[in-house]
Amino acid sequence: SGDIWKDFGVRRLTITDEKGIWLEAHDLRVAWRPTELFGRRFHAEQITARDVIVLRRPAMGPKGKSGAAPVSVDLDAFAFRLLTRPAFSGAEGDFDVNGAYEMARRGGQKGKIAAASRLHVGDRLDVDFDLGRSKSLRLLADATEANGGAIAGALGLPADKTFDLKAKAEGTTRRAAFEIVARSGRETPLEARGAWTEQGGSARGRVDLEASRLTERLARMFGPRADFTIDGRKATTDGLSALKIGFISENLVLRGEGLADLSKRRTGPDGLAFTARVGALNRIVTIPKMGRGEVQGAFRLIDGGFVVEGRTDVSDLELLGYRLKRATGPAKVSWVKGDLEIEGQATTSGGGGTGLLAVLGSSPKASFEGGRVKGGRFLIKAARIDAPNLIVTGKGGRGLLGGLTFDGEMKVASLAPVREGAKGSVNAKWSASSFAGRPWSFTVDSKAANFGTGYAEIDRLLGLTPRLAGKASWSAGVLTVAEAKLDG
């Protein structure tokens, strides 16, 4: 209702994801200046709503490419009643919210937000910030809930325990100090402080990863608590500082040092040299089962992202009855403007076991090249496994219409390692393809020569030259066989 080019209203507004509606607002009113869009600026003098309801947490899809926003945003004033449901905040929340907000198209934000509880007098959240717009830096945050509530619950903390948050950062990009402390009941989920000047600075803190349900997965991966340190001192005339960083938890110890200017997102020519040691990789990656791991390499910030290059060393790998004592080799991971690229090679030793993977032998070698493409899909560009008894090659690409392909071939010289009595060679070829939003579909055609399984009745039925061909699809971890034909 109203004038869309000046002052208009919307009776009901909903925001959805793949699971349905996660946010809705009623009686939304917007007074704005449309002519400022010609200057790539959205300017609203006032935005109000009878209520805004957050039903649950949205399902987060893959992040798109980063870059400048299409327009700057300037909200002179906004006010609404905010209702949060337990699926989002652990408890019912009911707040009066008001404030103002600015966002520059090329980065930087400023704003004030005040949220006062309508359910518990005195419970509130106040935030005042000015970040990245200029050399100034300000962040003041104060939240309190005497007996817990929706603010704590929205952070994944217990909604039935006293909650208090104090955060303060003031200064400039050249000289500032910060301190943040969060308390939940008798626990301190987060505590950090630091300061810096033109000559250098330091920061230290501790995070309780078990305190919040939002970090439960990190707690399983790295341990219940993590300590971090950053120390730096000015080292060059062009602003680079000699940094030392540390991250210590039960399952991960990370240390690094090198030249960098984090405020300008740049590192020295050699990057930050680091060493990362993981006690139990199977806590981070469940398949295949793995033991200790170590990476030594360098981290470099580049235009639009970063590059990590180094050498990996993994011990005690196991999958489907096959074991490797050790796998080592170079690896490279790059993230540039939303594009992820991964390259790696591995030389192994101490291989052995039973089952189908036993054809890998004692010391297979492998190489891999792939990356994430637009839409969040992962493309395997090239993959290869070389062993005395096995060669696997695969190559992938992207078609003109955006479809992904991955074709390959496997040659097994002898099936004897699989089990006692097995024999023969196998040659298999496959072709796979996928379009956005659709399952992977693939075909396979395999032939064997002088074949034997060691089971007399099966060998009698299949003969010496069986052939298997089929069509199937793969989606969300489920394999669906559409067609299969076995000739014996």
C-alpha positions in Angstrom: 0.0 0.0 0.0 1.0 3.7 -0.3 3.4 5.2 -2.8 6.1 2.8 -3.9 8.4 5.7 -4.8 8.2 7.5 -1.4 6.4 5.8 1.4 4.9 2.3 1.1 3.8 -0.6 3.2 3.9 -4.4 3.0 1.3 -6.4 5.0 3.4 -9.5 5.2 7.0 -10.2 4.2 8.6 -13.6 4.4 12.2 -14.9 3.8 12.6 -18.5 2.9 15.4 -21.0 2.3 15.3 -24.7 1.2 13.4 -25.7 4.3 10.7 -23.0 4.0 10.0 -19.7 5.8 12.5 -18.8 8.5 11.7 -15.1 9.0 8.5 -13.1 8.6 7.5 -9.5 9.2 4.1 -7.9 9.4 2.9 -4.3 8.6 6.3 -3.3 7.3 6.5 0.5 6.4 9.3 2.1 4.4 9.9 5.8 3.8 12.8 6.2 1.4 14.4 8.3 -1.3 14.4 6.4 -4.6 16.4 9.0 -6.6 19.5 8.2 -4.6 19.6 4.7 -6.3 21.1 6.5 -9.3 24.1 7.2 -7.0 24.1 3.5 -6.0 22.8 4.3 -2.6 19.7 2.9 -0.8 18.5 5.6 1.6 15.6 5.0 4.0 14.5 7.7 6.3 12.5 5.3 8.4 11.7 1.6 8.5 9.1 0.2 10.9 7.3 -3.0 11.4 4.6 -4.2 13.8 6.7 -7.3 14.4 9.6 -9.3 12.9 9.5 -13.0 13.8 12.6 -15.2 13.6 11.3 -18.8 13.4 14.6 -20.7 13.2 18.1 -20.5 11.9 18.3 -20.2 8.2 20.0 -23.0 6.2 23.3 -21.5 5.0 24.1 -22.3 1.4 27.6 -22.0 -0.2 29.0 -18.5 0.0 29.1 -16.7 -3.4 32.0 -14.7 -4.7 33.0 -11.7 -2.5 33.2 -8.2 -3.8 31.7 -4.8 -3.5 28.0 -4.6 -2.7 25.7 -3.3 -5.5 24.6 -0.3 -3.4 25.5 1.6 -0.2 22.9 1.3 2.5 21.8 4.2 4.8 19.0 3.6 7.3 18.3 6.8 9.3 16.1 5.0 11.8 14.4 1.6 12.2 12.1 0.3 14.9 10.2 -2.9 15.3 9.1 -5.6 17.8 11.4 -8.6 17.5 10.0 -12.1 18.3 12.3 -15.1 18.4 11.2 -18.7 18.6 13.0 -21.4 20.6 14.2 -23.1 17.4 16.4 -20.0 16.9 17.1 -18.7 20.4 16.6 -21.6 22.8 13.7 -19.7 24.5 11.0 -17.3 23.5 12.2 -13.8 22.9 10.3 -10.6 22.8 12.1 -7.3 22.3 11.6 -3.7 21.3 14.3 -2.9 18.8 15.4 0.5 17.4 18.5 1.9 15.8 20.3 3.3 12.8 22.7 1.7 10.2 25.1 2.7 7.4 27.0 0.4 5.1 29.4 1.7 2.5 29.3 -0.1 -0.9 33.0 -0.9 -0.9 33.2 -1.8 2.8 32.8 -0.3 6.2 29.8 -0.2 8.6 28.4 2.1 11.2 25.4 1.7 13.4 23.6 1.7 16.8 21.2 -1.0 17.9 19.2 -1.2 21.1 17.1 -4.2 22.0 15.1 -4.1 25.3 13.2 -7.2 26.5 9.5 -7.0 26.9 9.4 -10.2 29.0 12.1 -9.4 31.6 12.6 -5.8 32.6 16.3 -4.9 32.5 17.4 -7.5 30.1 18.8 -5.8 27.0 21.4 -5.6 24.3 23.1 -2.3 23.2 25.6 -2.1 20.3 27.4 0.9 18.9 30.0 0.3 16.2 32.0 2.1 13.5 34.2 -0.4 11.6 36.1 -0.2 8.4 34.7 3.1 7.0 37.9 5.1 7.8 40.9 4.9 10.1 38.6 5.1 13.1 37.6 2.0 15.0 34.8 1.7 17.6 32.8 -1.3 19.0 30.8 -1.1 22.2 28.6 -4.0 23.1 26.8 -4.6 26.3 24.3 -7.4 26.9 22.7 -8.7 30.1 20.1 -11.2 31.0 19.6 -11.7 34.7 18.3 -15.3 34.4 19.2 -16.1 30.9 17.0 -15.7 27.8 16.8 -15.4 24.1 20.0 -13.3 23.7 22.1 -16.0 25.2 20.2 -18.7 23.4 20.7 -17.0 20.0 24.5 -17.3 20.7 24.1 -21.0 21.4 24.5 -20.5 25.1 22.2 -21.9 27.8 19.0 -19.8 27.8 18.4 -20.6 31.5 21.6 -19.2 33.0 22.7 -15.7 33.8 24.3 -14.1 30.8 26.6 -11.1 30.5 28.6 -9.7 27.6 30.9 -6.8 27.6 32.9 -5.8 24.5 34.9 -2.6 23.9 37.3 -1.6 21.1 38.3 2.0 20.5 41.0 3.8 18.6 42.2 3.8 15.1 43.7 1.3 12.7 47.1 2.5 13.9 46.5 2.6 17.7 43.7 0.9 19.6 42.8 -1.5 22.4 40.1 -4.1 22.8 38.6 -6.3 25.5 35.7 -8.8 25.4 34.3 -11.0 28.1 31.3 -13.2 27.9 29.9 -15.0 30.9 27.2 -17.7 31.1 26.4 -18.8 34.6 29.7 -19.7 36.2 31.4 -20.3 32.9 33.4 -17.8 30.7 32.8 -18.9 27.1 35.0 -16.1 25.7 37.7 -13.9 27.0 40.1 -11.9 25.0 42.1 -8.6 25.1 44.8 -6.9 23.2 46.2 -3.6 22.0 48.4 -2.2 19.2 50.3 0.9 18.3 52.3 1.9 15.2 55.3 -0.1 16.7 53.4 -3.3 17.3 50.9 -5.0 19.5 49.6 -8.3 21.0 46.4 -10.1 21.7 45.5 -13.1 23.8 42.3 -15.0 24.5 40.5 -18.2 25.3 37.4 -19.8 23.8 35.3 -22.5 25.5 34.1 -24.4 22.5 31.8 -26.6 24.5 29.9 -23.7 26.0 27.8 -23.0 22.8 25.8 -25.4 20.7 27.0 -23.4 17.7 30.6 -24.5 18.4 29.8 -28.1 19.4 31.3 -29.5 16.1 34.5 -27.5 16.7 34.7 -28.9 20.2 34.5 -32.4 18.8 37.2 -31.6 16.3 39.7 -29.6 18.3 38.8 -30.1 22.0 36.8 -28.4 24.7 38.9 -25.2 24.9 41.3 -23.2 22.7 43.9 -20.6 23.5 45.2 -18.1 21.0 48.0 -15.5 20.9 49.1 -12.9 18.4 52.3 -10.8 18.9 53.7 -8.4 16.4 56.3 -5.6 16.1 57.0 -3.2 13.2 59.7 -4.6 11.0 59.7 -2.7 7.7 59.2 0.9 6.5 56.2 -0.1 4.3 54.1 -1.1 7.3 54.8 -4.9 7.6 55.1 -6.3 11.1 56.9 -9.4 12.3 54.0 -11.6 13.5 53.9 -14.6 15.7 50.6 -16.5 16.1 49.6 -19.5 18.2 46.5 -21.6 18.6 46.6 -24.4 21.1 43.8 -26.9 21.8 43.6 -30.5 22.8 43.7 -31.9 19.3 45.4 -29.0 17.3 48.6 -27.0 17.9 49.2 -24.3 15.3 52.2 -21.9 15.3 53.2 -19.4 12.7 55.4 -16.4 12.1 56.3 -14.0 9.3 55.8 -10.5 7.9 52.2 -9.2 7.5 50.0 -6.1 7.7 46.6 -7.6 8.6 44.8 -4.2 8.6 45.6 -4.0 4.9 45.2 -7.8 4.2 48.7 -8.3 2.9 51.6 -10.5 3.8 55.3 -10.4 3.0 56.7 -12.2 -0.1 57.3 -15.4 1.8 54.0 -15.3 3.7 53.5 -16.6 7.2 55.4 -19.8 7.8 53.4 -22.2 10.0 53.3 -25.7 11.5 50.1 -27.4 12.4 50.0 -30.7 14.3 46.8 -32.7 14.8 46.7 -35.5 17.3 43.8 -37.5 15.8 42.7 -36.6 12.3 39.7 -38.9 12.5 38.1 -36.3 14.9 38.1 -33.9 12.0 37.7 -36.1 8.9 35.8 -39.4 9.6 36.6 -41.2 6.3 39.1 -42.6 5.9 40.2 -43.3 9.5 43.4 -41.5 10.2 45.9 -41.0 13.0 48.3 -38.1 13.6 48.8 -35.4 11.0 51.2 -32.6 10.4 51.4 -29.7 7.9 54.4 -27.4 7.4 53.9 -24.6 4.9 53.2 -20.9 4.3 50.1 -18.8 4.3 49.9 -15.8 1.9 47.2 -13.2 1.5 46.6 -12.2 -2.1 44.2 -9.9 -3.9 40.7 -11.3 -3.2 41.8 -14.2 -1.0 44.6 -16.4 0.2 46.9 -19.2 -0.7 48.2 -22.0 1.6 51.1 -24.2 0.3 52.9 -26.8 2.3 53.8 -30.4 2.9 51.5 -32.9 4.7 52.4 -36.0 6.7 49.6 -38.3 7.8 49.9 -41.6 9.6 47.8 -44.7 10.2 45.2 -44.5 7.4 42.6 -47.2 7.2 39.6 -47.8 4.9 37.6 -51.0 4.1 40.2 -53.3 5.5 43.2 -51.6 3.8 45.8 -49.8 5.8 48.6 -47.3 5.1 51.2 -46.6 7.7 52.1 -43.2 6.2 51.2 -40.7 3.4 53.3 -37.6 2.7 53.3 -35.0 -0.1 52.9 -31.4 -1.2 49.5 -29.7 -1.1 48.1 -26.3 -2.1 44.8 -24.6 -1.3 43.7 -21.3 -2.7 40.7 -19.2 -2.1 40.3 -16.2 -4.5 37.1 -14.2 -4.9 34.9 -17.1 -3.8 36.7 -19.8 -5.9 38.3 -22.7 -4.1 41.2 -24.6 -5.7 42.9 -27.7 -4.2 46.0 -29.5 -5.5 47.8 -32.4 -3.8 50.2 -35.3 -4.3 50.9 -38.2 -2.0 53.6 -40.8 -1.6 52.7 -43.7 0.7 54.3 -46.6 2.6 53.4 -49.5 4.7 50.3 -50.5 2.8 48.5 -53.8 3.2 45.3 -55.5 4.2 42.4 -57.4 2.6 39.4 -56.5 0.6 39.0 -54.7 -2.7 41.4 -51.9 -1.8 44.2 -54.5 -1.3 45.0 -54.1 -5.0 46.6 -50.7 -4.0 49.6 -52.7 -2.8 52.3 -51.5 -0.3 53.1 -48.0 -1.6 50.6 -46.4 -4.0 51.1 -42.9 -5.3 48.3 -40.4 -5.8 47.6 -36.9 -7.2 44.6 -34.7 -7.2 43.4 -31.4 -8.6 39.9 -29.9 -8.0 37.9 -27.0 -6.8 34.6 -25.5 -6.0 32.7 -23.9 -8.9 29.8 -21.5 -8.9 26.8 -22.8 -7.0 28.8 -24.7 -4.5 29.4 -27.8 -6.6 32.8 -29.5 -6.4 34.7 -30.3 -9.7 37.4 -32.9 -9.8 39.7 -31.7 -12.6 42.2 -34.5 -12.5 43.0 -37.5 -10.3 45.4 -40.4 -10.6 46.5 -43.4 -8.6 49.7 -45.3 -9.5 50.6 -48.7 -8.0 52.4 -51.7 -9.3 49.1 -53.6 -9.6 46.7 -50.7 -10.3 46.4 -47.5 -12.4 43.4 -45.2 -12.0 43.1 -42.0 -14.0 40.3 -39.5 -14.0 39.6 -36.1 -15.7 36.8 -33.7 -15.1 35.6 -30.5 -16.8 32.8 -28.0 -17.1 30.5 -27.8 -20.2 29.2 -24.8 -22.0 25.8 -25.0 -20.2 27.4 -25.3 -16.8 27.3 -29.1 -16.4 30.1 -31.0 -14.7 31.8 -34.1 -16.0 34.2 -36.7 -14.6 35.4 -39.5 -16.8 38.0 -42.1 -16.0 39.5 -45.5 -16.3 40.8 -48.2 -13.9 43.2 -51.0 -14.7 43.9 -53.8 -12.2 46.7 -56.2 -13.2 45.8 -58.9 -10.7 43.0 -59.5 -8.2 45.1 -61.9 -6.2 45.6 -59.5 -3.2 41.9 -59.2 -2.6 41.5 -62.7 -1.1 42.9 -66.2 -1.3 41.9 -67.8 -4.6 41.1 -64.5 -6.4 42.8 -64.0 -9.8 42.5 -62.2 -13.1 42.7 -58.6 -14.4 40.0 -55.9 -14.6 39.6 -53.0 -16.9 36.8 -50.5 -16.1 35.7 -47.2 -17.6 33.2 -44.7 -16.2 31.6 -41.5 -17.3 29.8 -39.2 -14.8 27.9 -35.9 -15.3 25.9 -33.4 -13.2 23.9 -30.2 -13.7 23.2 -27.7 -10.9 20.5 -29.0 -8.6 20.5 -32.5 -10.0 22.2 -35.7 -8.9 25.4 -37.0 -10.3 24.5 -39.6 -13.0 27.1 -42.1 -14.2 27.7 -45.1 -16.4 30.3 -47.8 -15.9 31.5 -50.6 -18.1 34.0 -53.2 -16.7 35.6 -56.3 -18.2 37.6 -59.0 -16.6 40.1 -61.6 -18.0 41.1 -64.9 -16.5 38.7 -64.0 -13.7 38.3 -65.9 -10.4 36.9 -65.1 -7.0 38.0 -68.3 -5.2 34.4 -69.3 -4.7 33.8 -72.3 -7.0 30.0 -71.8 -7.6 30.4 -68.0 -8.4 33.3 -68.7 -10.7 31.3 -71.4 -12.5 28.5 -68.9 -13.1 30.6 -65.9 -14.2 33.3 -67.7 -16.2 36.7 -66.3 -17.0 35.6 -63.2 -18.8 32.6 -61.6 -17.0 31.4 -58.1 -18.0 29.5 -55.6 -15.8 27.7 -52.5 -17.1 25.3 -50.2 -15.4 23.8 -46.8 -14.9 23.2 -45.1 -11.5 22.9 -41.8 -9.8 24.4 -40.3 -6.6 22.7 -37.6 -4.5 23.0 -36.6 -0.8 25.0 -39.7 0.0 22.5 -42.1 -1.6 23.4 -44.4 -4.5 20.5 -45.3 -6.8 21.0 -48.0 -9.4 18.9 -47.5 -12.5 20.2 -50.3 -14.6 22.8 -53.1 -14.2 23.8 -56.0 -16.5 26.2 -58.8 -15.7 27.2 -61.1 -18.4 29.1 -64.3 -17.5 
